Amino acid sequence: MSGKTHPWGVPPWAIDFRPKPCVLPDQVDLAIVGGGFTGLSAAAWLRKLAPEKSVLVLEASSIGEGASGRTGGLALADTAAGPMPGLGDVLAGYKKILSALRVDAGLELPGVYELGRSNPAKDSPICWSDAGDLQVVRTVPGGPVDPGKVVAGLARAAEPAGAQILEHTEVHVIEYSNPLRLRVGHKVRGRFQQKEVRAAQILLATNAFSLELSDLRGATQPKLTLALATAPLTAAQLKASGLSSRRPFYTIDLPYLWGRLLESNGVVFGAGLVPMPTSGASLFGKPSQHAQKFASPNLYRFDVRKGEAEESFRWLESRVHHLHPALKSARITHRWAGPILFTEGMRPIFRRHPQSENVIVLAGYNGHGVALSVYLGQWAAEALLGRRSLPSW
Ligand SMILES: Cc1cc2nc3c(=O)[nH]c(=O)nc-3n(C[C@H](O)[C@H](O)[C@H](O)COP(=O)(O)OP(=O)(O)OC[C@H]3O[C@@H](n4cnc5c(N)ncnc54)[C@H](O)[C@@H]3O)c2cc1C
């Protein structure tokens, strides 16, 4: 994360990898727009499968600065819409991909509690007070992972394999010519430069941002969601509140709440959605004319410590403190927000761009993308290389 005063707040983990500075190339085989889980997974696989192809990742801010570095870190099975035709086993695939790329991110899969306000399981270890009695309804496959380590690990796998990763480099416009032309705003030593990069193929892995580029404006809903972390809890607090199994949890009814333990025994809790601002500007800096017309809202300048977001944080904090007497005194150490892209039917979007067969769009995991983004990032790499078709969802 870039600095402790980020207007979206800072989560309690670090991304301890910075790509090597490099010069923006004029031409590449494969350009990936977005340096989150999706883009970095695709980049690492592209170089693994086709080391002869040049691969360039263009990231408007810093790697992981979108949802991936700000996520909850619950690795879950399937998609937000459940299993999809031909999807396969997401969790098994995720584990295999992390292992093949030597990403050691502390992934554990002990299961995840689904909590509900009716029909509790016998002997629910959790009994919290939150708009009714919140108890375990069932345990589903999944478990926690350290998101900072996944972002850093994927980038660490991609770069030495030959992928170039350029941070502070925002794609403003794509010209759907042959080759494709990306108009890019590039920050070099604090100064903006406009450049053009030609690419044979593009993967748009921009999630809730740059919706004009991905042709998702109107068909999807970008939101910011909120999370906080507590200081480490004592063993007695964990036991009393039912958290000593270390299983993550999420509610299956409303009001929504999810969470998980950190290695430190602090607990992350998340809930709440606030709208994204929608002014036409650049993601990170002085916008060009093209950026003003086409690129994303200036999301990174939206301050979640004010207005509706601040109120939502206060509500979340109060809910956490009232869940159980053992959590009443839990000190809040971190508050942060991150983007989620909601789609029709909660189905992920994985398709060719309407303007070009050579551009693939992969986004819209509906808050269910920790394992899925990495898993489908690998699939996207195979599709770009013509080794696999895209799904029909
Ligand atoms: C608070 C929070 C909690 C979550 N918890 C969970 C969870 O517990 N389990 C789960 O499964 N999922 C969870 N999710 C969802 C999951 O984190 C995301 O689905 C996943 O991280 C998406 O990864 P991504 O790479 O597609 O997108 P991102 O990580 O958002 O990456 C997109 C990147 O593209 C860059 N970009 C955008 N436009 C441009 C441009 N024009 N030029 C260059 N770069 C650009 C952005 O800067 C960004 O870095 C959560 C999300 C949030 C926000």
The ligand as a MOL file (V3000), in Angstrom:
LIG
                    3D

  0  0  0     0  0            999 V3000
M  V30 BEGIN CTAB
M  V30 COUNTS 53 58 0 0 0
M  V30 BEGIN ATOM
M  V30 1 C -12.9070 -5.1170 1.2150 0
M  V30 2 C -13.0250 -6.2820 0.2940 0
M  V30 3 C -13.1470 -7.5410 0.8270 0
M  V30 4 C -13.2210 -8.6520 -0.0210 0
M  V30 5 N -13.2570 -9.8780 0.5380 0
M  V30 6 C -13.2620 -10.9710 -0.2390 0
M  V30 7 C -13.1770 -12.2580 0.3510 0
M  V30 8 O -13.0280 -12.4070 1.5550 0
M  V30 9 N -13.2290 -13.3430 -0.4710 0
M  V30 10 C -13.3530 -13.2080 -1.8240 0
M  V30 11 O -13.3890 -14.2390 -2.5310 0
M  V30 12 N -13.3710 -11.9860 -2.4210 0
M  V30 13 C -13.3190 -10.8700 -1.6570 0
M  V30 14 N -13.2980 -9.6400 -2.2400 0
M  V30 15 C -13.2310 -9.5560 -3.7110 0
M  V30 16 C -11.8050 -9.7900 -4.2490 0
M  V30 17 O -10.8790 -9.0920 -3.4570 0
M  V30 18 C -11.7410 -9.2900 -5.7000 0
M  V30 19 O -12.7050 -9.9840 -6.4490 0
M  V30 20 C -10.3910 -9.4840 -6.3660 0
M  V30 21 O -9.3630 -8.9110 -5.5860 0
M  V30 22 C -10.4200 -8.8400 -7.7530 0
M  V30 23 O -9.1150 -8.8530 -8.3030 0
M  V30 24 P -8.8400 -8.1160 -9.6720 0
M  V30 25 O -7.4150 -8.3070 -9.9870 0
M  V30 26 O -9.8250 -8.5690 -10.6840 0
M  V30 27 O -9.1780 -6.5910 -9.4000 0
M  V30 28 P -8.3190 -5.4350 -8.6270 0
M  V30 29 O -7.5070 -6.0070 -7.5370 0
M  V30 30 O -9.2820 -4.3630 -8.2680 0
M  V30 31 O -7.3480 -4.9610 -9.7480 0
M  V30 32 C -7.7020 -4.0940 -10.7860 0
M  V30 33 C -6.5090 -3.1880 -11.0270 0
M  V30 34 O -6.6530 -2.5060 -12.2620 0
M  V30 35 C -6.0470 -1.2460 -12.1310 0
M  V30 36 N -6.6160 -0.4080 -13.1960 0
M  V30 37 C -7.8890 -0.0540 -13.3560 0
M  V30 38 N -8.0420 0.6910 -14.4650 0
M  V30 39 C -6.8370 0.8020 -15.0250 0
M  V30 40 C -6.3470 1.4530 -16.1940 0
M  V30 41 N -7.1560 2.1370 -16.9850 0
M  V30 42 N -5.0220 1.3700 -16.4990 0
M  V30 43 C -4.1810 0.6450 -15.6910 0
M  V30 44 N -4.5880 0.0260 -14.5520 0
M  V30 45 C -5.9100 0.0970 -14.2330 0
M  V30 46 C -6.4480 -0.8060 -10.7370 0
M  V30 47 O -5.6090 0.2160 -10.2410 0
M  V30 48 C -6.3280 -2.1130 -9.9620 0
M  V30 49 O -5.0780 -2.2730 -9.3470 0
M  V30 50 C -13.2280 -8.4960 -1.4350 0
M  V30 51 C -13.1210 -7.2170 -1.9830 0
M  V30 52 C -13.0090 -6.1240 -1.1280 0
M  V30 53 C -12.8740 -4.7690 -1.7270 0
M  V30 END ATOM
M  V30 BEGIN BOND
M  V30 1 1 1 2
M  V30 2 1 2 3
M  V30 3 2 2 52
M  V30 4 2 3 4
M  V30 5 1 4 5
M  V30 6 1 4 50
M  V30 7 2 5 6
M  V30 8 1 6 7
M  V30 9 1 6 13
M  V30 10 2 7 8
M  V30 11 1 7 9
M  V30 12 1 9 10
M  V30 13 2 10 11
M  V30 14 1 10 12
M  V30 15 2 12 13
M  V30 16 1 13 14
M  V30 17 1 14 15
M  V30 18 1 14 50
M  V30 19 1 15 16
M  V30 20 1 16 17
M  V30 21 1 16 18
M  V30 22 1 18 19
M  V30 23 1 18 20
M  V30 24 1 20 21
M  V30 25 1 20 22
M  V30 26 1 22 23
M  V30 27 1 23 24
M  V30 28 2 24 25
M  V30 29 1 24 26
M  V30 30 1 24 27
M  V30 31 1 27 28
M  V30 32 2 28 29
M  V30 33 1 28 30
M  V30 34 1 28 31
M  V30 35 1 31 32
M  V30 36 1 32 33
M  V30 37 1 33 34
M  V30 38 1 33 48
M  V30 39 1 34 35
M  V30 40 1 35 36
M  V30 41 1 35 46
M  V30 42 1 36 37
M  V30 43 1 36 45
M  V30 44 2 37 38
M  V30 45 1 38 39
M  V30 46 1 39 40
M  V30 47 2 39 45
M  V30 48 1 40 41
M  V30 49 2 40 42
M  V30 50 1 42 43
M  V30 51 2 43 44
M  V30 52 1 44 45
M  V30 53 1 46 47
M  V30 54 1 46 48
M  V30 55 1 48 49
M  V30 56 2 50 51
M  V30 57 1 51 52
M  V30 58 1 52 53
M  V30 END BOND
M  V30 END CTAB
M  END
